Amino acid sequence: MPTGAGDEEKPYLYTDTEDLKMVADYSRLNFNECLELNCYTYKCLVRDAFIYKMRKTEKGIDYLETCWLLQQTQPDRKKLREKFGS
């Protein structure tokens, strides 16, 4: 999982089950129950658990806001008019 802009994971700190642990903690399921979930449900829980974890810190909230902004494909015309006039 990404941890923030510019942060790179060190190869010796890499774990294979980090997502699984995050889902297990978030959903309160054990590892076996998590592994039995269908792919869609598991990926949704990974996403939700990651967002939940990031919302706990100010830096995480800033990261999530940046991610949201980068996903936008339409301009916010109201904000542009406020800033630059019509």
Backbone as JSON, one array per atom type, in Angstrom:
{
  "sequence": "MPTGAGDEEKPYLYTDTEDLKMVADYSRLNFNECLELNCYTYKCLVRDAFIYKMRKTEKGIDYLETCWLLQQTQPDRKKLREKFGS",
  "N": [[0.83, -1.18, 0.0], [0.47, 2.27, -0.72], [2.16, 4.77, 1.15], [2.47, 7.46, 1.29], [3.21, 10.53, -0.42], [6.16, 10.3, -2.22], [7.3, 8.54, -0.44], [9.14, 5.63, -0.24], [9.09, 2.15, -0.08], [11.28, 0.23, 1.83], [13.22, -2.52, 0.74], [13.82, -4.51, 2.62], [11.87, -4.21, 4.49], [9.54, -5.17, 3.55], [6.44, -6.91, 3.53], [4.54, -9.87, 3.02], [1.98, -10.32, 3.86], [0.72, -8.03, 4.7], [-1.58, -6.64, 3.72], [-3.5, -8.59, 4.22], [-3.4, -8.77, 7.02], [-4.24, -6.19, 7.65], [-6.88, -6.23, 6.65], [-7.93, -8.28, 8.25], [-7.73, -7.13, 10.83], [-9.38, -4.88, 10.5], [-11.88, -5.96, 9.72], [-12.33, -7.81, 11.67], [-12.11, -10.49, 11.2], [-10.62, -13.77, 11.12], [-7.42, -14.86, 9.75], [-7.86, -17.1, 8.06], [-10.62, -16.87, 7.49], [-10.59, -14.47, 6.11], [-9.12, -15.22, 3.87], [-10.95, -16.85, 2.63], [-12.8, -15.17, 1.56], [-14.51, -13.78, -1.3], [-12.88, -12.42, -4.19], [-13.68, -9.79, -4.89], [-14.97, -8.81, -2.55], [-12.87, -9.01, -0.73], [-10.98, -7.18, -1.85], [-12.47, -4.81, -1.64], [-12.58, -4.59, 1.13], [-9.85, -4.29, 1.68], [-9.39, -1.78, 0.54], [-11.18, -0.16, 2.08], [-10.13, -0.59, 4.66], [-7.59, 0.51, 4.38], [-8.21, 3.22, 3.87], [-9.5, 3.82, 6.28], [-7.35, 3.51, 8.06], [-5.62, 5.53, 7.14], [-7.11, 7.82, 7.68], [-6.67, 8.38, 10.31], [-4.56, 10.05, 10.88], [-3.25, 13.38, 10.44], [-1.5, 13.73, 8.29], [-2.2, 11.49, 6.78], [-4.85, 12.11, 6.11], [-4.41, 14.34, 4.49], [-3.06, 13.04, 2.41], [-5.11, 11.36, 1.41], [-6.92, 13.31, 0.53], [-5.4, 14.46, -1.52], [-5.24, 12.26, -3.24], [-7.95, 12.05, -3.94], [-8.31, 14.48, -5.27], [-6.63, 14.09, -7.48], [-8.03, 12.2, -8.88], [-10.13, 13.52, -10.04], [-11.86, 14.47, -12.94], [-13.31, 16.45, -14.07], [-13.5, 20.01, -14.2], [-13.86, 22.18, -11.33], [-16.08, 24.34, -11.71], [-17.42, 26.35, -10.28], [-15.65, 27.02, -8.19], [-13.51, 27.92, -9.75], [-14.66, 30.19, -10.95], [-15.05, 31.74, -8.66], [-12.42, 32.25, -7.95], [-11.17, 33.36, -10.27], [-13.05, 34.95, -11.47], [-15.93, 35.56, -13.63]],
  "CA": [[0.0, 0.0, 0.0], [1.22, 3.51, -0.69], [2.14, 5.39, 2.47], [2.5, 8.9, 1.15], [3.95, 11.01, -1.59], [7.61, 10.26, -2.13], [7.78, 7.47, 0.45], [9.41, 4.37, -0.92], [9.26, 1.06, 0.87], [12.59, -0.4, 1.83], [13.02, -3.94, 0.41], [13.92, -5.38, 3.8], [10.69, -3.99, 5.33], [8.39, -5.65, 2.79], [5.73, -8.07, 4.07], [3.61, -10.49, 2.06], [0.63, -10.44, 4.42], [0.29, -6.76, 5.28], [-2.98, -6.4, 3.36], [-4.31, -9.59, 4.92], [-3.45, -8.34, 8.43], [-5.05, -4.98, 7.69], [-8.27, -6.66, 6.47], [-8.32, -9.05, 9.44], [-7.94, -6.19, 11.93], [-10.51, -4.01, 10.18], [-13.14, -6.72, 9.65], [-12.36, -8.72, 12.82], [-12.12, -11.87, 10.75], [-9.29, -14.34, 11.24], [-6.75, -14.97, 8.45], [-8.53, -18.1, 7.22], [-11.88, -16.3, 7.01], [-10.23, -13.46, 5.1], [-8.69, -15.93, 2.65], [-12.13, -17.47, 2.02], [-13.65, -14.14, 0.94], [-14.33, -13.67, -2.74], [-11.89, -11.41, -4.56], [-14.28, -8.46, -4.85], [-15.18, -8.44, -1.15], [-11.55, -8.82, -0.13], [-10.4, -5.92, -2.34], [-13.23, -3.72, -1.03], [-12.14, -4.48, 2.53], [-8.49, -3.73, 1.66], [-9.55, -0.35, 0.27], [-11.8, 0.48, 3.24], [-9.2, -0.66, 5.79], [-6.52, 1.47, 4.1], [-8.76, 4.55, 4.09], [-9.71, 3.94, 7.72], [-6.03, 3.68, 8.67], [-5.07, 6.83, 6.74], [-7.89, 8.89, 8.28], [-6.3, 8.55, 11.72], [-3.51, 11.06, 11.04], [-3.39, 14.56, 9.58], [-0.77, 13.44, 7.06], [-3.01, 10.53, 6.03], [-5.99, 12.83, 5.56], [-3.89, 15.12, 3.37], [-2.79, 12.09, 1.33], [-6.4, 10.96, 0.83], [-7.46, 14.46, -0.21], [-4.62, 14.56, -2.74], [-5.7, 11.17, -4.1], [-9.26, 12.41, -4.46], [-8.13, 15.55, -6.26], [-6.01, 13.53, -8.68], [-9.02, 11.39, -9.59], [-11.15, 14.37, -10.64], [-11.7, 14.66, -14.38], [-14.07, 17.64, -14.46], [-13.11, 21.18, -13.4], [-14.84, 22.74, -10.4], [-16.34, 25.64, -12.34], [-17.8, 27.32, -9.26], [-14.4, 27.47, -7.53], [-12.74, 28.69, -10.73], [-15.3, 31.51, -11.08], [-14.76, 32.49, -7.44], [-11.01, 32.65, -7.94], [-10.76, 34.15, -11.44], [-14.17, 35.74, -11.99], [-16.65, 34.93, -14.73]],
  "C": [[0.88, 1.24, 0.0], [1.11, 4.14, 0.69], [2.17, 6.89, 2.42], [3.34, 9.3, -0.03], [5.44, 10.96, -1.34], [8.16, 9.17, -1.21], [7.98, 6.2, -0.36], [9.67, 3.31, 0.13], [10.64, 0.44, 0.73], [12.4, -1.9, 1.6], [13.06, -4.86, 1.63], [12.76, -5.18, 4.76], [9.42, -4.51, 4.68], [7.78, -6.88, 3.47], [4.74, -8.59, 3.04], [2.17, -10.48, 2.56], [0.11, -9.14, 5.04], [-1.18, -6.45, 4.97], [-3.91, -7.36, 4.1], [-4.47, -9.2, 6.39], [-4.35, -7.11, 8.58], [-6.54, -5.33, 7.57], [-8.76, -7.41, 7.71], [-8.6, -8.12, 10.62], [-9.18, -5.34, 11.72], [-11.84, -4.75, 10.26], [-13.36, -7.63, 10.85], [-12.58, -10.17, 12.42], [-10.72, -12.44, 10.99], [-8.7, -14.53, 9.83], [-7.47, -15.96, 7.53], [-9.84, -17.57, 6.66], [-11.63, -15.25, 5.93], [-9.85, -14.13, 3.77], [-9.86, -16.59, 1.93], [-13.06, -16.47, 1.36], [-13.46, -14.16, -0.57], [-13.44, -12.45, -3.03], [-12.46, -9.99, -4.44], [-14.44, -7.97, -3.41], [-13.85, -8.16, -0.47], [-10.95, -7.48, -0.55], [-11.15, -4.71, -1.79], [-12.8, -3.51, 0.42], [-10.72, -3.92, 2.62], [-8.58, -2.22, 1.49], [-10.1, 0.37, 1.51], [-10.86, 0.5, 4.44], [-8.07, 0.36, 5.61], [-7.01, 2.9, 4.36], [-8.98, 4.8, 5.58], [-8.39, 4.22, 8.45], [-5.47, 5.08, 8.36], [-5.82, 7.99, 7.4], [-7.53, 9.17, 9.73], [-5.24, 9.61, 11.94], [-3.77, 12.23, 10.08], [-2.68, 14.34, 8.24], [-1.55, 12.47, 6.17], [-4.21, 11.19, 5.39], [-5.55, 13.67, 4.37], [-3.62, 14.22, 2.17], [-4.08, 11.66, 0.64], [-7.04, 12.09, 0.03], [-6.72, 14.64, -1.53], [-5.04, 13.47, -3.73], [-7.04, 11.5, -4.73], [-9.14, 13.48, -5.53], [-7.56, 15.01, -7.57], [-6.97, 12.68, -9.5], [-10.05, 12.23, -10.34], [-10.84, 14.62, -12.11], [-12.44, 15.89, -14.89], [-13.63, 18.82, -13.6], [-14.23, 21.61, -12.47], [-15.09, 24.18, -10.85], [-16.71, 26.71, -11.32], [-16.56, 27.89, -8.57], [-13.55, 28.31, -8.48], [-13.32, 30.08, -10.92], [-15.03, 32.38, -9.85], [-13.35, 33.05, -7.46], [-10.65, 33.62, -9.06], [-11.86, 35.04, -12.0], [-14.81, 35.04, -13.18], [-16.27, 35.53, -16.02]]
}
